């Protein structure tokens, strides 16, 4: 009992919760829980307060954002009407900004926190070092990224047909 | 009027950060000597931080990870340092005793050479080489013993490093958290780029220095050279400065071999061959393997950095010159990229376009 008490003092339960959370992210599908430790090492945590802007449309994108808790709204400015409209809400377990992992191009939308939100950021440079240092993990992420982009592309193209 | 007030407001927001920055800079200039152990500790904490993170992401709380690392590594290092110091103190004592006879032999050798040179080239007499050498030889034991007070850093630095490691990147996180949220992405991007190249460089060069120390120590011990530990430590330390390790090793060991073996040529040839081998091993195997992900610096830039470092901060300036150059190079690269992308110095990058539609 005493030993268990000491262990619970030393062990950080939050890490286990974070690893379990990452296991459920589509981008990391196929990566073993043991290997997710290396993914967690590559992620940067940050909390944004309600109303704070993560990035604005036109900013150069450098990271992918995974929502751990809270909510993010993505909005886009219509160049003709100059009106901004929310195009999506991102909830815990979902991610956005994945195009930044492939090309450092201007963001296509503005992201702001609609609640106090904790996110994990995966920077392009960290993904590259994962690809070189731990190819078994890097390749899975790259393949998942390709699948996700393909799915989003299909969704755009199929949209008019569905309507 | 309204725009003017807004502009005043936008300038006012920089007042506090600029004041704090200038005050911090002034404090650093005033308390330069006191700051130095903290700079060393910060460097050590930075080098050790991946080990702490290794345990942290495996669920061990930071304080326990730091304590565990200190207990384990501390016990190991204490043993190594204790053994090395007892070994070293014997060697240093022997060197102190033998030095007068060695100095005399070097002086005789140089006097003979000098007399021969002056005879052939009379203008060399004006340089008074003999008197200068006499002065230099007298300084050597003092110089070696003057290095000993630096050993106090061995006790202060780990103490400060412990608290820095426990605190983690708390201060930096606090600062980043209080900057406008929109800039957080770019700040973390810059930090991870600097961390990528500098971290790899520092960890790489320390591993390289340790491997060279081990090879030199074993090789010199096998060759039966006196003061193998002292020479190997000097070689290991000078390996932190590019190109210097093998040169220092070859010169020092050749002098010791000349004095120890009564001027025989063969041991010197063996030693020179050994250090040439170390140099090639370092260039062809060690560096490509260890430093493959570190920042790539041009040899001319390295030389400039070393000379500037020596000018600014003496021996410590030389040691810190390359890591600082790594940071400057990375910041310059990022700054140029930002100028091109954020301030549109270059036309907007064109996204990859493919003519064949999605199928």
Interface residues (C-beta under 8 A of the other chain):
Chain A: X9 X10 X11 X12 X15 X16 X37 X40 X41 X44 X46 X47 X48 X49 X52 X53 X54 X55 X56 X59 X60 X62 X63 X103 X104 X105 X106 X121 X123 X125 X126 X129 X132 X153 X154 X157
Chain B: X53 X54 X56 X57 X58 X59 X60 X61 X64 X176 X177 X181 X182 X184 X185 X186 X188 X189 X192 X193 X196 X293 X341 X342 X348 X349 X351 X352 X358
